[in-house]
Amino acid sequence: MNTPKELRYSEEHEWVKVEDGQVRIGITDFAQSELGDIVFVELPEVGDEVTADEPFGSVESVKTVSELYAPLSGKVVAVNEDLDDSPEFVNESPYEKAWMIVIEPSDLSEMDNLMTAEDYEKMTNEE
């Protein structure tokens, strides 16, 4: 399982990367491997507000539909539209090609609630 050390992680299996005051969000390698082949991704629109620990979209695999939970609150400033035509990017490249949204966080201190890579690996090893 690939768990980049520079990212932070939520209990709902989203990853977070801070870039110039904005936050890029996607789902983890562990999550995509548990879900199986991703066939559809539903994401919010630019300008939408997301709230920490609340659903902001969903991913549909051949096995199930799973909600995506916002690890932080903020305003959506970018959406990965490549996933509309290529949802398989989530399986192929969860940290590079398959980022889902970029938000302008309303409270960056919410990052303190997220796990380090080591903590996330411990959690997933227990599941």
C-alpha positions as CSV (number, residue, x, y, z in Angstrom):
1,M,0.0,0.0,0.0
2,N,1.3,3.4,-1.0
3,T,1.0,6.0,1.8
4,P,3.0,9.2,0.9
5,K,4.6,10.6,4.1
6,E,4.0,14.2,3.1
7,L,0.2,13.9,3.1
8,R,-2.3,13.9,5.9
9,Y,-5.2,11.4,6.2
10,S,-8.8,11.2,7.4
11,E,-10.5,8.3,9.1
12,E,-12.7,8.2,6.1
13,H,-9.7,7.4,3.8
14,E,-9.2,10.8,2.2
15,W,-5.8,12.3,1.7
16,V,-5.0,16.0,2.0
17,K,-2.1,18.0,0.6
18,V,-1.6,21.7,1.4
19,E,-0.4,23.7,-1.6
20,D,0.1,27.5,-1.3
21,G,-2.7,27.9,1.3
22,Q,-5.1,25.6,-0.7
23,V,-5.8,22.0,0.0
24,R,-5.9,19.2,-2.6
25,I,-8.1,16.2,-1.6
26,G,-8.4,12.6,-3.0
27,I,-9.0,9.1,-1.7
28,T,-6.2,6.9,-0.6
29,D,-4.5,3.9,-2.2
30,F,-6.0,1.7,0.6
31,A,-9.5,3.0,-0.2
32,Q,-9.3,2.5,-3.9
33,S,-8.0,-1.1,-3.4
34,E,-10.9,-1.9,-1.0
35,L,-13.5,-0.5,-3.4
36,G,-12.3,-2.3,-6.5
37,D,-12.6,-0.9,-10.1
38,I,-14.0,2.6,-10.0
39,V,-16.6,3.3,-12.7
40,F,-18.0,6.7,-11.8
41,V,-17.0,9.7,-9.6
42,E,-19.5,12.4,-8.5
43,L,-17.9,15.6,-7.3
44,P,-19.2,19.1,-6.2
45,E,-18.9,22.1,-8.5
46,V,-16.4,25.0,-8.2
47,G,-17.9,27.5,-5.8
48,D,-19.6,24.9,-3.6
49,E,-18.9,24.9,0.1
50,V,-17.8,21.6,1.8
51,T,-17.9,21.0,5.5
52,A,-15.5,18.8,7.5
53,D,-16.7,15.3,8.1
54,E,-19.7,15.8,5.7
55,P,-20.2,14.1,2.3
56,F,-19.0,16.1,-0.7
57,G,-19.4,13.5,-3.5
58,S,-19.2,9.8,-4.1
59,V,-17.3,7.1,-6.0
60,E,-19.0,4.2,-7.6
61,S,-17.2,0.9,-8.1
62,V,-18.3,-2.4,-9.6
63,K,-18.9,-3.5,-6.0
64,T,-20.5,-0.5,-4.2
65,V,-21.2,3.3,-4.0
66,S,-19.2,5.1,-1.3
67,E,-19.6,8.6,-0.1
68,L,-16.6,10.9,0.0
69,Y,-16.2,12.9,3.2
70,A,-14.5,16.3,3.4
71,P,-11.5,16.2,5.7
72,L,-11.7,20.0,6.0
73,S,-14.2,22.8,5.5
74,G,-13.9,25.3,2.8
75,K,-14.8,26.5,-0.7
76,V,-14.2,24.3,-3.8
77,V,-11.8,26.2,-6.1
78,A,-11.0,23.3,-8.5
79,V,-12.5,20.0,-9.5
80,N,-10.7,17.2,-11.4
81,E,-12.9,17.0,-14.5
82,D,-10.6,14.3,-15.9
83,L,-12.3,11.8,-13.6
84,D,-15.6,12.3,-15.6
85,D,-14.1,10.5,-18.6
86,S,-11.4,8.5,-16.8
87,P,-12.7,7.3,-13.3
88,E,-10.1,4.5,-13.6
89,F,-7.5,7.1,-12.6
90,V,-8.6,6.6,-9.0
91,N,-7.3,3.0,-9.2
92,E,-4.3,3.7,-11.3
93,S,-3.0,6.9,-9.7
94,P,-4.9,7.9,-6.5
95,Y,-2.3,10.5,-5.4
96,E,-1.4,12.1,-8.7
97,K,-3.9,11.9,-11.6
98,A,-7.0,11.2,-9.3
99,W,-7.0,14.1,-7.0
100,M,-10.7,15.1,-6.6
101,I,-11.1,18.6,-5.4
102,V,-9.0,21.6,-4.3
103,I,-10.5,23.8,-1.6
104,E,-9.7,27.1,0.0
105,P,-9.9,26.0,3.6
106,S,-12.0,28.1,6.0
107,D,-10.0,27.0,9.0
108,L,-6.6,25.4,8.4
109,S,-6.3,24.4,12.0
110,E,-8.7,21.5,11.1
111,M,-5.6,19.9,9.7
112,D,-4.7,19.1,13.4
113,N,-7.6,16.5,13.3
114,L,-6.0,14.5,10.5
115,M,-3.6,11.6,10.8
116,T,0.0,11.3,9.7
117,A,1.0,8.6,7.3
118,E,2.2,6.5,10.2
119,D,-1.0,6.8,12.1
120,Y,-3.1,6.1,9.0
121,E,-1.0,3.0,8.2
122,K,-1.6,1.8,11.8
123,M,-5.4,2.3,11.4
124,T,-5.6,0.5,8.1
125,N,-3.5,-2.4,9.3
126,E,-6.0,-2.9,12.1
127,E,-9.0,-3.1,9.7
